[in-house]
Amino acid sequence: MADNTTFTIKGLDSLNARLKGMTGAEIQKTLKQTTDKAVKYVHSQVPPYPAPPPASRYSRTGMLGRSINTQVKEVGSEIQGVIGSPIEYSPWVISSEAVAEVGAGPQAWMHKGRWWTLQEVVNKALGEVKRIYSEMLRDMLK
């Protein structure tokens, strides 16, 4: 993906010790499901396309908006939730940070103030993401 925002869950060893009634596979499954729920929530918070600039004659395709997707993946012992777009130019439109992997971004001057960034979307969604994980932990510790 050209532009990604990643969450990493750490401290699983200490949590595992508290969850003696569950197998590692059950815990991993629960964490993956919760991470999927969290990244899908973040995705649901992506704003609509901004209005085109005044006097613009460019015909929008909507491809960037349709390309934004989510993924949950295991990296070593970590579970990562990712939201991003595989389109090469996405970092220049919807990223507040440079994306070293593709040598692109951050958001270009002509998009600032009109387009949102994925980092802004994630930051605004953090309260609900934390609530989603808190609910999962509460359910696991019952």
C-alpha positions in Angstrom: 0.0 0.0 0.0 1.3 3.4 -0.9 -0.1 5.2 2.2 -0.6 3.3 5.4 -1.4 4.1 9.0 -0.6 1.2 11.3 -1.6 0.3 14.9 0.6 -2.2 16.8 -0.6 -4.1 19.9 2.3 -4.8 22.4 2.4 -6.5 25.8 0.6 -9.6 24.7 2.8 -11.8 27.0 1.5 -10.1 30.2 -2.1 -10.2 28.9 -1.7 -13.9 28.1 -0.7 -14.6 31.7 -4.0 -13.1 32.8 -6.1 -15.1 30.3 -5.2 -18.6 31.4 -8.6 -19.9 30.4 -8.0 -19.1 26.7 -5.7 -20.7 24.3 -3.2 -18.6 22.3 -5.2 -19.3 19.1 -8.4 -18.1 20.8 -6.6 -14.9 21.9 -5.1 -14.3 18.5 -8.5 -14.8 16.8 -10.1 -12.3 19.2 -7.4 -9.8 18.7 -7.6 -10.1 14.9 -11.4 -9.8 15.0 -11.2 -6.7 17.2 -8.5 -5.1 15.0 -10.6 -5.8 12.0 -13.5 -4.0 13.7 -11.3 -1.1 14.7 -9.8 -0.5 11.2 -13.3 -0.9 9.6 -14.5 1.8 12.0 -11.7 4.1 11.0 -12.5 3.4 7.4 -16.1 4.4 8.0 -14.9 7.8 9.2 -13.1 8.7 6.0 -14.8 11.9 4.8 -16.4 12.3 1.3 -14.4 13.9 -1.4 -14.0 17.6 -1.0 -15.6 20.0 -3.5 -13.4 20.6 -6.5 -11.6 23.9 -6.6 -13.5 26.8 -8.2 -13.2 26.9 -11.9 -11.7 23.4 -12.0 -12.4 21.6 -15.3 -10.9 18.3 -14.1 -13.4 15.4 -14.2 -13.0 13.3 -11.1 -12.9 9.6 -11.3 -13.4 8.8 -7.6 -10.7 6.2 -7.9 -8.7 7.4 -4.9 -11.8 7.1 -2.6 -12.7 3.7 -3.9 -9.1 2.5 -3.4 -8.9 3.1 0.3 -9.0 -0.3 2.0 -8.2 -2.0 5.3 -6.2 -5.0 6.2 -5.3 -7.0 9.3 -2.0 -8.8 9.3 0.3 -10.7 11.6 3.9 -9.5 11.7 5.8 -11.7 14.0 3.9 -11.8 17.2 2.1 -8.5 16.5 -1.2 -8.0 14.9 -1.4 -4.8 12.7 -4.5 -3.0 11.4 -3.7 -1.0 8.3 -5.8 1.6 6.3 -4.4 3.0 3.1 -4.5 3.3 -0.6 -2.3 1.4 -3.1 -2.5 4.2 -5.6 0.9 5.8 -6.3 -0.2 9.4 -5.9 -2.3 8.9 -2.7 0.5 10.2 -0.4 0.5 13.5 -2.2 -3.3 13.8 -1.7 -4.2 12.1 1.7 -1.0 11.8 3.7 0.5 14.3 6.2 3.7 12.3 6.2 6.2 11.2 3.5 5.9 7.5 2.6 9.5 6.4 2.3 8.6 3.0 0.7 7.3 4.7 -2.4 9.2 8.0 -2.2 6.0 10.0 -2.1 4.2 12.6 0.0 3.5 14.4 2.2 0.3 16.0 1.0 1.0 18.5 -1.8 0.3 22.2 -1.3 -2.7 22.2 -3.6 -4.5 19.7 -1.5 -3.8 21.2 1.9 -6.8 22.7 3.5 -9.2 21.0 1.0 -8.4 17.3 1.4 -8.3 15.4 4.7 -5.4 13.1 5.5 -5.6 9.5 6.7 -3.6 10.5 9.8 -6.3 13.1 10.7 -9.0 10.5 10.2 -7.1 8.0 12.4 -6.5 10.7 15.1 -10.2 11.7 15.2 -11.2 8.0 15.5 -8.8 7.1 18.3 -11.3 7.5 21.1 -13.6 4.9 19.5 -10.7 2.6 18.6 -9.6 2.6 22.2 -13.2 1.9 23.3 -13.4 -1.0 20.9 -10.2 -2.5 22.4 -11.3 -1.8 26.0 -14.6 -3.6 25.3 -12.6 -6.6 24.0 -10.4 -6.7 27.1 -13.4 -6.4 29.4 -15.1 -9.3 27.6 -11.9 -11.4 27.7 -11.3 -10.8 31.4 -14.9 -11.8 32.5 
